[in-house]
Amino acid sequence: MKKILIIGGTGFVGRMVTETLSKNSDYDLTLFNRGKRNEGIFPDVKQIHGDRLTDDIKKLEGLKFDCVIDFAGQYPTNINDTLEVLKGNIGRYIFISTCSVYDFEKIEPNEPIRIDSPVYGCTDEQKDSRDLQFYGHNKAECERVILSKDWLDAIIFRPALICGRYDPTDRFYCWLYRAKTQDKILVPESATALTQNTFAPDFAQLLIKAIDTPKHNKIYNAVTHDPVSIFDVVNTCTKLVGTNPELVIKSDEFLEKNEVHHWMDLAMWLGKFDFIFDMKGVHEDFKPEFHSFEQSVKDTIPFYEERGWPVPKYGLSLEKEKELIEKEN
């Protein structure tokens, strides 16, 4: 029986991994988290509660695990502290990073993004910063800390925007909600640009495969479906929910003039260039079976139907969107 530690494990993808592993008698599962997200789930799974950014991480000292899956690592100093606490007592360490580590300004437009494509540096000022503009810089530095440990059997996954049930961010849901409820949807002119996302259940299964795979590289991109545009996203969503809203297309210049920001206001909007990821490594080493984009959306819809289609927290407010739709270019 393999002893598995999940740092996190009650939120989004971690919750899916925990659901699966807790039902498998081949694994002895322990969760380490703050006990604040979805409190009370997994009552039959061993849990250690603590804040990893404090001395609580020392609660793991002396405990032995065959594999650690770290969903909650964001700051390089803490990653170093965590690994020093675990040193000598773990086998494999699986770290969930992000495609936000890539320095897209240094990558040739429309070229596939490979694991050796340029990533952000991290200055002393940026290091461990809570400012979201340095999120990718800190994750990139976390990776460098992990890779510097020559004693560590590490696997690093870089997912893109993750979608699926349990998603606390609403980044993908903001498009699905509009497809379901709005008569008009604001879409940028450059919404034909292609990108890729990560379907949470597929990603969870990939992580579970990584626990036992005998041969692996250190770093992998982790997107799960073929490239799609925002137009593809909206059209797929409207098809599946049975609606026919009008797509109101505004120029990128209009949106920028009206202080509509890439990604933060319109999820998946990254401008005029395609962002396509090289997935050769994952397919060679793990042989995953990923869902199509349409099937991923179809499988996600019941989660929001059960919740009555709540207004998404992410992105432009509906009021601001309506104002921009009616505004002259």
C-alpha positions, 0 to 999 in steps of 0.5 A, a space after each residue: 500500500 502506497 502512502 500518499 500525502 496531498 497538500 491541499 486536497 479539498 478544493 478543486 482538482 485536489 478534491 477530485 484526486 482525493 475522491 478517487 484515491 480515497 476509494 482505492 485500497 492500494 493507497 493510504 491517504 493523508 491530507 495536509 491543509 488549513 481545513 477551511 475549504 469544504 470543511 467536513 468532506 472526507 471524514 474518513 481520510 486522515 487530515 493534518 490541519 495547518 498553514 504551510 506558510 507558518 511553522 505548521 509545516 513542521 507537523 510533517 516532520 518525520 512522516 514518511 510518504 511514497 508520494 506527495 502531490 502539492 496543489 498549494 505551493 505558490 511561494 519559493 521560500 515556502 517550497 524550499 521549507 516544505 521540501 527540507 521538512 520532507 527531505 529523506 522521508 518522501 519518494 516522488 514529489 508532484 508539483 502543480 505549477 501553471 502555464 503562467 510561468 511562460 514569458 509570452 513576450 519572449 516566445 515567438 507568436 503562434 509557435 508551440 509553447 514547449 517546456 523549454 520555452 522562456 519562463 519568467 525570472 524572479 527578482 528579490 522584490 518579486 519573490 514571495 510577493 502576494 501581488 498577483 502580477 508576480 504569480 507566474 514569476 513566483 511559480 517559475 521560481 518554485 520550479 527552480 527551487 524544486 529542480 535544484 534538489 538533486 535528491 528529489 524525484 520530482 514531476 512538475 505539471 503546467 496546466 492552463 486555465 482549469 475548468 470543471 466541477 468544483 471550480 472556485 474561480 468562475 474563469 471558464 464558467 463566466 462564458 458558460 453563464 453568459 451562454 445560458 442567461 444573456 441575450 447578448 454577449 460581448 466578444 473581442 474582435 481577436 476572439 478567433 485566436 486559439 488557446 487550450 484549457 485543462 479539464 479538471 477530471 482529466 488533469 486529476 487522472 493524469 496526476 494519479 497516473 504520475 504517482 506510479 509511472 516508472 519513467 518520466 521527465 521533470 516538466 510537462 505541459 498539461 492541457 487536455 483538449 485541442 485548440 479552441 477560440 473564444 468563439 468556439 467556446 461560446 458557440 459550444 456552450 450555447 449549443 449545449 445549453 440550447 440558446 442563441 444569443 447575439 455575439 456583439 463584437 468589439 475591436 481590441 482597441 475599443 476594449 482597451 480604450 474602455 479599460 477592459 483588460 486581457 484575461 482578468 476582465 474577459 477570461 481566455 482573451 490574450 490578444 491576437 496570437 495563438 497560444 498552443 502547447 506542445 503536449 508530446 511529453 505527456 502523451 508519450 509518458 502517460 498515454 492519457 485519454 482526454 475528453 474533447 472540449 465539447 464533452 468537457 463542457 457537457 460534463 460540467 454543465 450539471 454542476 452549475 445546473 444543480 446550483 441554479 446558475 449563480 452569477 459568476 464572480 470573475 471578470 466583467 460585471 454584467 452591468 459593465 458588459 451591457 454598457 459596453 455592448 450599447 456603447 458606440 465604437 
